Amino acid sequence: MSLASFYTKTFGLGAVIGANQMLAAAEAKQKRKQLLEEQEAKERMTRLTSQ
């Protein structure tokens, strides 16, 4: 394997891993937002039913 081929594979793998990490972070952020919205909706419902 030539040096250029090695670097191409190494940096290509790094780019794929980086892209996967960015995707996972975006999904986690969206999931957190969804959970917070659900929690706020439950709290609103609790306040409305307790009045």
SEDRENMI-123327 format. One line per 10 residues: number of its first residue (from 1); for each residue x, y, z of N, C-alpha, C. Coordinates in steps of 0.05 Angstrom, whole numbers, plus 5000, padded with zeros to 4 digits. Example, Ala and Ser with C-alpha at 12.3 -4.5 7.8 and 13.67 -1.06 7.14 Angstrom:
% SEDRENMI-123327
1	5264/4886/5156/5246/4910/5156/5264/4934/5156 | 5257/4955/5142/5273/4979/5143/5258/5001/5157;
END
This chain:
% SEDRENMI-123327
1	5017/4976/5000/5000/5000/5000/5018/5025/5000 | 5012/5043/4983/5028/5067/4981/5020/5086/5003 | 5038/5105/5008/5033/5125/5029/5008/5141/5023 | 5004/5149/4998/4981/5165/4990/4955/5149/4995 | 4956/5123/4988/4932/5106/4993/4926/5104/5023 | 4947/5101/5039/4944/5099/5068/4931/5125/5079 | 4941/5148/5071/4930/5173/5081/4901/5177/5071 | 4896/5169/5046/4869/5172/5036/4849/5155/5052 | 4857/5131/5058/4839/5113/5074/4836/5124/5102 | 4858/5133/5114/4858/5143/5141/4840/5168/5144;
11	4844/5187/5126/4828/5212/5128/4800/5207/5119 | 4795/5188/5101/4768/5181/5093/4753/5169/5117 | 4767/5151/5131/4755/5139/5155/4749/5160/5176 | 4767/5179/5180/4763/5201/5199/4739/5218/5192 | 4736/5223/5166/4713/5239/5157/4687/5225/5162 | 4687/5199/5157/4662/5183/5162/4656/5182/5191 | 4675/5178/5208/4671/5178/5237/4661/5205/5246 | 4673/5226/5237/4665/5253/5244/4636/5259/5236 | 4629/5251/5212/4601/5255/5202/4582/5239/5219 | 4589/5215/5227/4571/5199/5244/4568/5211/5271;
21	4589/5223/5282/4587/5236/5308/4569/5261/5306 | 4571/5276/5284/4554/5299/5281/4525/5291/5279 | 4520/5270/5264/4492/5260/5261/4481/5250/5288 | 4498/5236/5303/4489/5226/5329/4483/5250/5348 | 4500/5270/5347/4495/5294/5364/4470/5308/5356 | 4464/5310/5331/4440/5323/5321/4415/5308/5330 | 4417/5281/5328/4394/5264/5336/4390/5266/5366 | 4412/5267/5382/4409/5269/5411/4397/5296/5418 | 4405/5317/5405/4394/5344/5410/4364/5344/5404 | 4356/5332/5382/4328/5331/5374/4312/5315/5395;
31	4323/5292/5403/4309/5275/5423/4306/5290/5449 | 4327/5305/5458/4325/5320/5483/4304/5341/5481 | 4302/5355/5458/4282/5376/5454/4254/5363/5455 | 4251/5340/5443/4225/5327/5443/4217/5319/5472 | 4236/5308/5487/4230/5300/5514/4223/5324/5532 | 4237/5346/5528/4230/5370/5543/4202/5381/5536 | 4195/5380/5511/4168/5388/5503/4147/5370/5515 | 4152/5344/5515/4133/5326/5527/4130/5331/5557 | 4152/5336/5570/4152/5342/5599/4136/5367/5605 | 4141/5388/5589/4126/5413/5592/4096/5409/5587;
41	4089/5393/5568/4061/5387/5562/4048/5372/5586 | 4062/5354/5598/4052/5339/5621/4048/5358/5644 | 4067/5376/5649/4065/5395/5671/4041/5414/5666 | 4037/5423/5641/4014/5440/5635/3988/5425/5641 | 3987/5400/5632/3963/5384/5637/3957/5380/5666 | 3979/5376/5682/3976/5373/5711/3965/5398/5723 | 3975/5421/5715/3966/5447/5726/3937/5451/5719 | 3930/5445/5694/3902/5450/5685/3882/5432/5700 | 3890/5407/5705/3872/5388/5718/3871/5393/5748 | 3891/5406/5759/3891/5410/5788/3875/5435/5796;
51	3868/5452/5777/3854/5477/5783/3824/5472/5788;
END
